[in-house]
Amino acid sequence: MVRDTHFDVLIVGSGAAGLSLALQLPETLSIGLLSKSDLNSGSTSWAQGGMAAVLHERDTIESHVADTLQAGAGLCHEDAVTFTVEQSRSVVDWLVAQGVDFDLRNDQPDAEFREFHLTMEGGHSIRRILHAADQTGSAISKALNARINERPSVEILTDRCVVDLIVTNGETTGAYVLNTSTGVVETMGARAIALATGGASKAYLYTSNPDGATGDGIALAWRAGCRVANLEFNQFHPTCLYHPKARTFLLTEALRGEGATLHLPSGERFMPRFDHRAELAPRDVVARAIDHEMKRLGLECVYLDITHKSSGQIQEHFPTVKARCAELGLDIAQERIPVVPAAHYTCGGVVVDQYGATDVQGLYVIGETACTGLHGANRMASNSLLECFVYASSAAKHMS
């Protein structure tokens, strides 16, 4: 049995990119929003650290652009970097309007005009990471899910896996979609299709990503005739928890931004030997350094030390990390945390322009599935959420 349905816009993926695109399209359009399982199954709700943005006079767009270009090892497209960073303030304003409750500074006397609390992460030259404790992705997902449920023009279709796109004379006109609950293949027509399916880090045995990050969108677009680029650049996050019961638990980079250091079992701090920025070097530098030391010494892991912070300070800024480690018998206020690098982010993807448009007419790709030119050979910490929202907004305007 085959079910035929038609939408003005079909969005494949229900993370930050897909949800924000749906919310920014005109309510006059009929929108189908597909998710492999439930709405929170993507990588967005797993994001701990936060989102990079230029938000105060102590920071500049030029500085954020320069940091990103350096982290990307000379392979970023400067126009894409500038385009993204310039819109960071408007993205923050939009997210706050959607109900995202970012942390504010608690050291300012005028409660009405408090600034956002910003953290430091690897590759950044200044504090510019906006966050909601260490549950930023979850806070964003909850807010956007609440808004999407208020939109009658959006039909949410869970347990749907796209088998292939329908392309006629160089233009996408729909998709064949498997309903994994019923086994029925549904034919869905659409004037425009947006792929926002995340990356491909589940191709690796050890990854920080959820099970759905299998590169579906990249494969769909390639088979439809789109160019792909930079797929050799897969970022490994330096600090995933090394524990038999926690294979995919990431330890946010913000821990190192707040002074956590990396050590060998002997207690030696090793990152200053590899880079003058030490633990705050870009992720590729830190991950390679850990891998080097593990191979050189035959280690199973290295150790992250945040014990200079009090239990109360850790609870305030890193409640998720503290609670998860406690479940596994680790008191991170008193003990070092065993960590290893793990596959984290697909820096390449489907080649798109500044509107998220691909080589195939009517097909858009946004979020981690896309290769916008922002990340180059290595994504700078917390630029991924920003990219999702900037290109979702741009794609929505282009589709409208």
DRENZADREN-960120 format. One record per residue (C-alpha): x, y, z; residue in one letter. Coordinates in Angstrom, 2 decimals, always signed. Layout:
BEGIN
+---------+---------+---------+--------+
:      px :      py :      pz : residu :
+---------+---------+---------+--------+
:       X :       Y :       Z :      A :
...
+---------+---------+---------+--------+
***
This chain:
BEGIN
+---------+---------+---------+--------+
:      px :      py :      pz : residu :
+---------+---------+---------+--------+
:   +0.00 :   +0.00 :   +0.00 :      M :
:   +1.37 :   +3.44 :   -0.96 :      V :
:   +0.13 :   +6.69 :   +0.53 :      R :
:   +0.34 :   +9.81 :   -1.67 :      D :
:   +0.69 :  +13.20 :   +0.00 :      T :
:   +1.69 :  +16.67 :   -1.23 :      H :
:   +3.22 :  +19.61 :   +0.63 :      F :
:   +4.49 :  +23.00 :   -0.42 :      D :
:   +7.69 :  +22.28 :   +1.52 :      V :
:   +8.96 :  +18.92 :   +2.79 :      L :
:  +11.58 :  +19.16 :   +5.56 :      I :
:  +13.57 :  +16.02 :   +6.35 :      V :
:  +14.99 :  +16.26 :   +9.85 :      G :
:  +13.68 :  +17.70 :  +13.12 :      S :
:  +16.76 :  +19.19 :  +14.75 :      G :
:  +17.71 :  +22.87 :  +15.04 :      A :
:  +17.97 :  +23.39 :  +11.28 :      A :
:  +14.72 :  +21.65 :  +10.35 :      G :
:  +12.63 :  +23.12 :  +13.14 :      L :
:  +13.85 :  +26.69 :  +12.65 :      S :
:  +13.24 :  +26.46 :   +8.89 :      L :
:   +9.67 :  +25.30 :   +9.49 :      A :
:   +9.07 :  +28.13 :  +11.95 :      L :
:  +10.38 :  +30.81 :   +9.59 :      Q :
:   +8.42 :  +29.78 :   +6.51 :      L :
:   +5.11 :  +31.59 :   +5.87 :      P :
:   +2.15 :  +30.03 :   +7.67 :      E :
:   +0.30 :  +30.01 :   +4.34 :      T :
:   +2.52 :  +27.16 :   +3.14 :      L :
:   +1.75 :  +23.51 :   +3.90 :      S :
:   +4.82 :  +21.94 :   +5.49 :      I :
:   +5.65 :  +18.30 :   +6.13 :      G :
:   +8.26 :  +17.79 :   +8.87 :      L :
:   +9.79 :  +14.30 :   +8.89 :      L :
:  +11.73 :  +12.70 :  +11.72 :      S :
:  +13.40 :   +9.28 :  +11.79 :      K :
:  +11.90 :   +8.62 :  +15.21 :      S :
:  +10.61 :  +11.29 :  +17.62 :      D :
:  +11.21 :  +15.02 :  +17.35 :      L :
:  +14.08 :  +14.95 :  +19.88 :      N :
:  +16.04 :  +12.14 :  +18.25 :      S :
:  +18.61 :  +14.34 :  +16.48 :      G :
:  +21.95 :  +15.76 :  +17.58 :      S :
:  +20.58 :  +19.16 :  +18.65 :      T :
:  +19.17 :  +18.00 :  +21.97 :      S :
:  +22.54 :  +16.38 :  +22.76 :      W :
:  +24.48 :  +19.65 :  +22.37 :      A :
:  +25.92 :  +20.75 :  +25.72 :      Q :
:  +28.28 :  +23.67 :  +25.15 :      G :
:  +26.33 :  +26.41 :  +23.41 :      G :
:  +26.27 :  +28.74 :  +20.42 :      M :
:  +28.91 :  +31.25 :  +19.39 :      A :
:  +27.78 :  +34.84 :  +18.82 :      A :
:  +29.19 :  +38.38 :  +18.89 :      V :
:  +27.10 :  +40.04 :  +21.58 :      L :
:  +29.03 :  +42.85 :  +23.29 :      H :
:  +31.44 :  +45.70 :  +22.61 :      E :
:  +34.40 :  +43.67 :  +23.89 :      R :
:  +34.02 :  +41.34 :  +20.90 :      D :
:  +33.93 :  +42.01 :  +17.16 :      T :
:  +32.67 :  +40.31 :  +14.03 :      I :
:  +36.20 :  +40.54 :  +12.63 :      E :
:  +37.61 :  +38.65 :  +15.63 :      S :
:  +35.04 :  +35.85 :  +15.37 :      H :
:  +35.71 :  +35.57 :  +11.63 :      V :
:  +39.48 :  +35.45 :  +12.18 :      A :
:  +39.17 :  +32.74 :  +14.86 :      D :
:  +36.97 :  +30.64 :  +12.57 :      T :
:  +39.34 :  +30.97 :   +9.62 :      L :
:  +42.29 :  +29.93 :  +11.76 :      Q :
:  +40.47 :  +26.92 :  +13.21 :      A :
:  +39.46 :  +25.81 :   +9.70 :      G :
:  +43.13 :  +25.45 :   +8.67 :      A :
:  +42.86 :  +27.84 :   +5.73 :      G :
:  +40.05 :  +25.95 :   +4.02 :      L :
:  +37.04 :  +28.00 :   +5.14 :      C :
:  +35.31 :  +30.22 :   +2.61 :      H :
:  +35.72 :  +33.69 :   +4.08 :      E :
:  +32.51 :  +35.01 :   +2.51 :      D :
:  +30.52 :  +32.20 :   +4.15 :      A :
:  +32.20 :  +32.82 :   +7.51 :      V :
:  +31.45 :  +36.55 :   +7.39 :      T :
:  +27.88 :  +35.93 :   +6.21 :      F :
:  +27.27 :  +33.60 :   +9.16 :      T :
:  +28.94 :  +35.63 :  +11.91 :      V :
:  +27.30 :  +38.90 :  +10.86 :      E :
:  +23.89 :  +37.41 :  +11.62 :      Q :
:  +24.71 :  +36.00 :  +15.05 :      S :
:  +23.02 :  +38.82 :  +16.98 :      R :
:  +19.77 :  +38.51 :  +15.01 :      S :
:  +19.81 :  +34.73 :  +15.53 :      V :
:  +20.09 :  +35.21 :  +19.29 :      V :
:  +17.22 :  +37.71 :  +19.26 :      D :
:  +15.07 :  +35.24 :  +17.30 :      W :
:  +15.84 :  +32.35 :  +19.66 :      L :
:  +15.01 :  +34.44 :  +22.72 :      V :
:  +11.72 :  +35.40 :  +21.05 :      A :
:  +10.99 :  +31.68 :  +20.61 :      Q :
:  +11.40 :  +31.18 :  +24.35 :      G :
:  +14.98 :  +29.91 :  +24.69 :      V :
:  +16.18 :  +30.79 :  +28.19 :      D :
:  +19.92 :  +31.42 :  +27.96 :      F :
:  +21.96 :  +31.90 :  +31.13 :      D :
:  +22.53 :  +35.47 :  +32.33 :      L :
:  +25.40 :  +36.85 :  +34.37 :      R :
:  +24.73 :  +36.85 :  +38.12 :      N :
:  +27.39 :  +39.43 :  +39.00 :      D :
:  +25.58 :  +42.52 :  +37.69 :      Q :
:  +23.47 :  +44.68 :  +40.03 :      P :
:  +20.77 :  +45.70 :  +37.54 :      D :
:  +18.75 :  +42.51 :  +37.03 :      A :
:  +16.71 :  +44.06 :  +34.22 :      E :
:  +19.77 :  +44.71 :  +32.04 :      F :
:  +21.99 :  +41.74 :  +32.78 :      R :
:  +24.20 :  +40.48 :  +29.97 :      E :
:  +24.22 :  +36.89 :  +28.80 :      F :
:  +26.71 :  +34.67 :  +30.60 :      H :
:  +29.31 :  +33.75 :  +27.99 :      L :
:  +31.83 :  +30.92 :  +28.22 :      T :
:  +35.16 :  +30.28 :  +26.53 :      M :
:  +35.84 :  +27.35 :  +24.20 :      E :
:  +38.70 :  +26.07 :  +22.08 :      G :
:  +39.80 :  +28.24 :  +19.17 :      G :
:  +37.99 :  +31.37 :  +20.39 :      H :
:  +40.03 :  +34.40 :  +21.42 :      S :
:  +37.34 :  +35.74 :  +23.74 :      I :
:  +34.29 :  +34.57 :  +25.68 :      R :
:  +31.44 :  +34.42 :  +23.16 :      R :
:  +29.61 :  +31.14 :  +23.84 :      I :
:  +25.98 :  +31.63 :  +24.75 :      L :
:  +24.55 :  +28.72 :  +26.74 :      H :
:  +21.84 :  +27.32 :  +29.01 :      A :
:  +24.00 :  +25.66 :  +31.68 :      A :
:  +25.38 :  +22.57 :  +29.91 :      D :
:  +22.03 :  +21.71 :  +28.31 :      Q :
:  +21.90 :  +24.30 :  +25.54 :      T :
:  +20.73 :  +21.93 :  +22.83 :      G :
:  +17.98 :  +20.58 :  +25.03 :      S :
:  +16.78 :  +24.09 :  +25.91 :      A :
:  +16.68 :  +25.05 :  +22.23 :      I :
:  +14.89 :  +21.85 :  +21.24 :      S :
:  +12.22 :  +22.27 :  +23.92 :      K :
:  +11.50 :  +25.86 :  +22.92 :      A :
:  +11.33 :  +25.16 :  +19.19 :      L :
:   +9.22 :  +22.03 :  +19.69 :      N :
:   +6.75 :  +24.09 :  +21.73 :      A :
:   +6.53 :  +26.67 :  +18.93 :      R :
:   +6.20 :  +24.07 :  +16.16 :      I :
:   +3.24 :  +22.46 :  +17.94 :      N :
:   +1.47 :  +25.84 :  +17.68 :      E :
:   +1.73 :  +25.85 :  +13.88 :      R :
:   -1.29 :  +24.17 :  +12.24 :      P :
:   +0.38 :  +24.49 :   +8.83 :      S :
:   +3.12 :  +22.05 :   +9.91 :      V :
:   +2.31 :  +18.32 :   +9.80 :      E :
:   +4.74 :  +16.38 :  +11.97 :      I :
:   +5.46 :  +12.89 :  +10.65 :      L :
:   +7.59 :  +10.75 :  +12.96 :      T :
:   +9.11 :   +7.31 :  +12.29 :      D :
:   +9.79 :   +8.27 :   +8.67 :      R :
:  +12.95 :   +7.41 :   +6.76 :      C :
:  +13.44 :   +8.84 :   +3.27 :      V :
:  +14.41 :   +6.11 :   +0.82 :      V :
:  +15.11 :   +8.34 :   -2.18 :      D :
:  +14.30 :  +11.68 :   -3.74 :      L :
:  +12.18 :  +12.01 :   -6.88 :      I :
:  +13.98 :  +14.14 :   -9.46 :      V :
:  +12.44 :  +15.03 :  -12.82 :      T :
:  +14.41 :  +16.98 :  -15.46 :      N :
:  +16.87 :  +18.25 :  -12.88 :      G :
:  +14.22 :  +19.35 :  -10.40 :      E :
:  +13.20 :  +17.61 :   -7.18 :      T :
:   +9.48 :  +16.98 :   -6.99 :      T :
:   +9.11 :  +14.67 :   -4.01 :      G :
:  +10.42 :  +11.72 :   -2.03 :      A :
:   +9.76 :   +8.06 :   -1.34 :      Y :
:   +9.38 :   +7.74 :   +2.42 :      V :
:   +9.32 :   +4.56 :   +4.50 :      L :
:   +7.01 :   +4.61 :   +7.50 :      N :
:   +9.08 :   +2.45 :   +9.84 :      T :
:   +6.11 :   +1.82 :  +12.13 :      S :
:   +3.86 :   +0.35 :   +9.44 :      T :
:   +6.30 :   -0.72 :   +6.73 :      G :
:   +4.36 :   +1.37 :   +4.21 :      V :
:   +6.25 :   +3.36 :   +1.56 :      V :
:   +4.67 :   +6.78 :   +1.12 :      E :
:   +5.12 :   +9.01 :   -1.92 :      T :
:   +5.33 :  +12.63 :   -0.83 :      M :
:   +5.30 :  +15.40 :   -3.42 :      G :
:   +6.64 :  +18.88 :   -2.66 :      A :
:   +7.46 :  +22.15 :   -4.40 :      R :
:  +10.65 :  +22.36 :   -2.34 :      A :
:  +12.53 :  +19.86 :   -0.19 :      I :
:  +15.01 :  +20.66 :   +2.58 :      A :
:  +17.38 :  +18.02 :   +3.91 :      L :
:  +18.39 :  +18.70 :   +7.53 :      A :
:  +19.37 :  +15.18 :   +8.57 :      T :
:  +22.63 :  +15.85 :  +10.42 :      G :
:  +26.01 :  +14.28 :   +9.82 :      G :
:  +27.54 :  +10.85 :   +9.37 :      A :
:  +29.52 :  +10.22 :  +12.56 :      S :
:  +27.78 :   +6.90 :  +13.22 :      K :
:  +30.04 :   +5.56 :  +10.47 :      A :
:  +32.59 :   +5.36 :  +13.30 :      Y :
:  +32.52 :   +2.86 :  +16.16 :      L :
:  +32.99 :   +5.52 :  +18.83 :      Y :
:  +31.01 :   +8.72 :  +18.42 :      T :
:  +29.27 :  +11.39 :  +20.47 :      S :
:  +26.33 :  +11.34 :  +18.02 :      N :
:  +22.91 :   +9.69 :  +18.32 :      P :
:  +22.10 :   +6.59 :  +16.28 :      D :
:  +20.37 :   +8.56 :  +13.52 :      G :
:  +23.56 :  +10.33 :  +12.38 :      A :
:  +24.16 :   +7.97 :   +9.45 :      T :
:  +24.67 :  +10.43 :   +6.59 :      G :
:  +21.27 :   +9.81 :   +4.96 :      D :
:  +20.83 :  +13.35 :   +3.67 :      G :
:  +24.28 :  +13.51 :   +2.11 :      I :
:  +23.66 :  +10.23 :   +0.28 :      A :
:  +20.18 :  +11.30 :   -0.86 :      L :
:  +21.47 :  +14.57 :   -2.30 :      A :
:  +24.45 :  +12.91 :   -4.00 :      W :
:  +22.23 :  +10.33 :   -5.67 :      R :
:  +19.97 :  +13.16 :   -6.84 :      A :
:  +22.91 :  +14.81 :   -8.62 :      G :
:  +24.34 :  +17.25 :   -6.06 :      C :
:  +28.03 :  +17.90 :   -5.48 :      R :
:  +29.53 :  +16.96 :   -2.14 :      V :
:  +32.76 :  +18.35 :   -0.64 :      A :
:  +35.18 :  +18.03 :   +2.28 :      N :
:  +33.87 :  +14.64 :   +3.38 :      L :
:  +37.39 :  +13.72 :   +4.46 :      E :
:  +37.14 :  +16.25 :   +7.29 :      F :
:  +35.43 :  +14.47 :  +10.16 :      N :
:  +35.96 :  +16.21 :  +13.47 :      Q :
:  +36.80 :  +14.18 :  +16.56 :      F :
:  +35.78 :  +15.75 :  +19.85 :      H :
:  +38.72 :  +15.52 :  +22.25 :      P :
:  +36.82 :  +14.65 :  +25.40 :      T :
:  +34.24 :  +11.89 :  +25.45 :      C :
:  +33.82 :   +9.98 :  +28.69 :      L :
:  +35.81 :   +6.75 :  +28.75 :      Y :
:  +33.57 :   +4.30 :  +30.57 :      H :
:  +32.05 :   +0.95 :  +29.54 :      P :
:  +28.55 :   +2.25 :  +30.32 :      K :
:  +28.91 :   +5.63 :  +28.60 :      A :
:  +30.20 :   +5.08 :  +25.09 :      R :
:  +28.59 :   +8.21 :  +23.61 :      T :
:  +28.67 :  +10.74 :  +26.47 :      F :
:  +30.45 :  +13.95 :  +25.51 :      L :
:  +32.15 :  +16.20 :  +28.05 :      L :
:  +31.49 :  +19.74 :  +26.88 :      T :
:  +34.37 :  +21.91 :  +25.73 :      E :
:  +33.13 :  +24.55 :  +28.14 :      A :
:  +34.78 :  +22.52 :  +30.93 :      L :
:  +38.15 :  +23.41 :  +29.40 :      R :
:  +36.88 :  +26.94 :  +28.87 :      G :
:  +36.42 :  +27.16 :  +32.63 :      E :
:  +39.93 :  +25.91 :  +33.30 :      G :
:  +39.80 :  +22.10 :  +33.14 :      A :
:  +43.16 :  +20.62 :  +32.16 :      T :
:  +44.26 :  +17.39 :  +30.48 :      L :
:  +46.67 :  +15.01 :  +32.19 :      H :
:  +48.47 :  +11.71 :  +31.68 :      L :
:  +47.94 :   +8.97 :  +34.30 :      P :
:  +51.19 :  +10.15 :  +35.91 :      S :
:  +49.62 :  +13.53 :  +36.54 :      G :
:  +51.65 :  +15.36 :  +33.87 :      E :
:  +49.75 :  +18.08 :  +32.03 :      R :
:  +50.66 :  +17.58 :  +28.38 :      F :
:  +48.80 :  +20.07 :  +26.17 :      M :
:  +51.33 :  +22.95 :  +26.65 :      P :
:  +53.85 :  +20.73 :  +24.82 :      R :
:  +51.63 :  +20.71 :  +21.72 :      F :
:  +50.20 :  +24.22 :  +21.42 :      D :
:  +50.64 :  +27.57 :  +23.16 :      H :
:  +46.86 :  +27.71 :  +23.67 :      R :
:  +47.06 :  +24.40 :  +25.58 :      A :
:  +43.59 :  +22.96 :  +26.30 :      E :
:  +41.95 :  +25.86 :  +24.46 :      L :
:  +43.52 :  +25.04 :  +21.11 :      A :
:  +41.04 :  +24.06 :  +18.35 :      P :
:  +39.49 :  +20.61 :  +18.64 :      R :
:  +41.61 :  +18.98 :  +15.94 :      D :
:  +44.81 :  +20.02 :  +17.72 :      V :
:  +43.66 :  +18.74 :  +21.12 :      V :
:  +42.25 :  +15.49 :  +19.73 :      A :
:  +45.47 :  +14.74 :  +17.83 :      R :
:  +47.54 :  +15.50 :  +20.93 :      A :
:  +45.49 :  +13.08 :  +23.03 :      I :
:  +45.71 :  +10.43 :  +20.32 :      D :
:  +49.49 :  +10.93 :  +20.10 :      H :
:  +49.98 :  +10.50 :  +23.85 :      E :
:  +47.70 :   +7.46 :  +24.02 :      M :
:  +49.62 :   +5.75 :  +21.21 :      K :
:  +53.03 :   +6.83 :  +22.50 :      R :
:  +52.41 :   +5.44 :  +25.98 :      L :
:  +49.92 :   +2.67 :  +25.18 :      G :
:  +47.17 :   +4.33 :  +27.21 :      L :
:  +43.47 :   +3.52 :  +27.21 :      E :
:  +42.60 :   +7.13 :  +28.03 :      C :
:  +43.84 :  +10.43 :  +29.44 :      V :
:  +42.25 :  +12.49 :  +32.22 :      Y :
:  +40.34 :  +15.77 :  +32.39 :      L :
:  +40.70 :  +17.64 :  +35.68 :      D :
:  +38.10 :  +20.22 :  +36.84 :      I :
:  +38.78 :  +19.74 :  +40.57 :      T :
:  +39.91 :  +23.36 :  +40.97 :      H :
:  +36.21 :  +24.26 :  +40.86 :      K :
:  +33.97 :  +23.71 :  +43.85 :      S :
:  +31.11 :  +21.23 :  +43.76 :      S :
:  +28.68 :  +24.17 :  +43.82 :      G :
:  +30.32 :  +25.88 :  +40.86 :      Q :
:  +30.28 :  +22.66 :  +38.87 :      I :
:  +26.64 :  +22.09 :  +39.72 :      Q :
:  +25.75 :  +25.61 :  +38.55 :      E :
:  +27.47 :  +25.44 :  +35.18 :      H :
:  +27.72 :  +21.71 :  +34.41 :      F :
:  +24.78 :  +19.94 :  +36.06 :      P :
:  +24.38 :  +17.39 :  +33.25 :      T :
:  +28.03 :  +16.36 :  +33.27 :      V :
:  +28.12 :  +16.21 :  +37.07 :      K :
:  +24.96 :  +14.10 :  +37.29 :      A :
:  +25.97 :  +11.65 :  +34.55 :      R :
:  +29.43 :  +11.11 :  +36.03 :      C :
:  +27.88 :  +10.65 :  +39.49 :      A :
:  +25.64 :   +7.91 :  +38.07 :      E :
:  +28.83 :   +6.11 :  +37.05 :      L :
:  +30.50 :   +6.59 :  +40.43 :      G :
:  +32.66 :   +9.61 :  +39.54 :      L :
:  +32.72 :  +12.73 :  +41.70 :      D :
:  +34.22 :  +15.21 :  +39.26 :      I :
:  +34.74 :  +17.81 :  +41.99 :      A :
:  +37.17 :  +15.37 :  +43.62 :      Q :
:  +38.34 :  +13.03 :  +40.81 :      E :
:  +39.84 :  +13.33 :  +37.35 :      R :
:  +37.59 :  +12.22 :  +34.48 :      I :
:  +38.84 :   +9.54 :  +32.03 :      P :
:  +38.41 :  +10.78 :  +28.44 :      V :
:  +39.14 :   +9.78 :  +24.83 :      V :
:  +38.47 :  +11.44 :  +21.45 :      P :
:  +35.41 :  +10.29 :  +19.49 :      A :
:  +33.85 :  +11.12 :  +16.10 :      A :
:  +31.72 :  +14.21 :  +16.58 :      H :
:  +30.98 :  +16.31 :  +13.48 :      Y :
:  +30.93 :  +16.01 :   +9.68 :      T :
:  +32.66 :  +19.19 :   +8.50 :      C :
:  +31.88 :  +18.55 :   +4.83 :      G :
:  +28.62 :  +17.69 :   +3.13 :      G :
:  +26.39 :  +18.77 :   +0.26 :      V :
:  +27.64 :  +21.89 :   -1.53 :      V :
:  +25.19 :  +24.79 :   -1.10 :      V :
:  +25.07 :  +28.54 :   -1.62 :      D :
:  +24.20 :  +31.15 :   +1.00 :      Q :
:  +20.51 :  +30.20 :   +0.70 :      Y :
:  +21.14 :  +26.50 :   +1.32 :      G :
:  +20.27 :  +25.82 :   -2.34 :      A :
:  +21.97 :  +22.88 :   -4.09 :      T :
:  +22.74 :  +21.96 :   -7.71 :      D :
:  +19.26 :  +20.41 :   -8.02 :      V :
:  +16.43 :  +22.88 :   -8.44 :      Q :
:  +14.03 :  +22.89 :   -5.49 :      G :
:  +16.42 :  +20.99 :   -3.19 :      L :
:  +17.90 :  +22.73 :   -0.15 :      Y :
:  +20.33 :  +21.36 :   +2.41 :      V :
:  +20.98 :  +22.98 :   +5.81 :      I :
:  +22.74 :  +22.20 :   +9.07 :      G :
:  +25.43 :  +19.55 :   +9.42 :      E :
:  +24.29 :  +17.87 :   +6.18 :      T :
:  +25.51 :  +20.88 :   +4.20 :      A :
:  +28.93 :  +22.14 :   +3.20 :      C :
:  +28.50 :  +25.91 :   +3.36 :      T :
:  +32.20 :  +26.74 :   +3.51 :      G :
:  +31.98 :  +27.85 :   +7.15 :      L :
:  +34.00 :  +25.08 :   +8.76 :      H :
:  +36.86 :  +24.28 :   +6.40 :      G :
:  +38.98 :  +21.39 :   +7.66 :      A :
:  +37.89 :  +21.76 :  +11.29 :      N :
:  +34.76 :  +23.28 :  +12.81 :      R :
:  +35.38 :  +25.80 :  +15.56 :      M :
:  +33.53 :  +25.02 :  +18.76 :      A :
:  +29.89 :  +26.18 :  +18.94 :      S :
:  +29.70 :  +27.48 :  +15.36 :      N :
:  +27.44 :  +24.60 :  +14.32 :      S :
:  +24.23 :  +25.78 :  +16.00 :      L :
:  +24.80 :  +29.27 :  +14.65 :      L :
:  +25.17 :  +27.87 :  +11.13 :      E :
:  +21.90 :  +25.92 :  +11.49 :      C :
:  +19.89 :  +29.03 :  +12.31 :      F :
:  +21.58 :  +31.39 :   +9.84 :      V :
:  +21.07 :  +29.11 :   +6.85 :      Y :
:  +17.57 :  +28.03 :   +7.92 :      A :
:  +16.57 :  +31.69 :   +7.94 :      S :
:  +18.22 :  +32.32 :   +4.59 :      S :
:  +16.60 :  +29.23 :   +3.03 :      A :
:  +13.17 :  +30.23 :   +4.36 :      A :
:  +13.45 :  +33.64 :   +2.69 :      K :
:  +14.58 :  +32.06 :   -0.58 :      H :
:  +11.73 :  +29.50 :   -0.59 :      M :
:   +9.15 :  +32.18 :   +0.18 :      S :
+---------+---------+---------+--------+
***
